[in-house]
Amino acid sequence: MARSLNGSQLPGWEPILGDSAYTDFTLPTLRQGDRGRNVQLLQRILQDNGFLGAAGVRLGNPRGAIVDGIFGAVTVSAVRDLQRRYRIPVTGRVNPTTWEVLDMHENPYRSPLPWK
């Protein structure tokens, strides 16, 4: 039997999703050296919000950067810029907190987490 928010039992009610359902659908932690579709998704979001291009220019490419699915130095720099801007731990890795910030850009009308 499931518990309500205040801890009391709700008779005859069972949750549709279990406690780990959210984590089963979350995106993986990404870091330098990773490749693939999740990196492309990350790069597209960073590019759409100006972080990827700015990092590319800063690192010496006057045209910015391209979405290539490779988590290299430009992507690390773009992720760090995003993390600094939103005052979350600056690691250069994309963990659940960073995905949450990225999701705010892709879905601006949902309720965000309370950022500092």
JOUR-V689125 format. One record per helix or strand. SS is the DSSP state (H for helix, E for strand). FROM is the first residue (numbers start at 1). TO is the last residue. If there is no record, write none. Layout:
<<SS & FROM & TO> <SS & FROM & TO>>
This chain:
<<E & 3 & 3> <E & 9 & 9> <H & 21 & 24> <E & 30 & 30> <E & 35 & 35> <H & 37 & 48> <H & 51 & 58> <E & 70 & 70> <H & 73 & 85> <E & 94 & 94> <H & 96 & 106>>
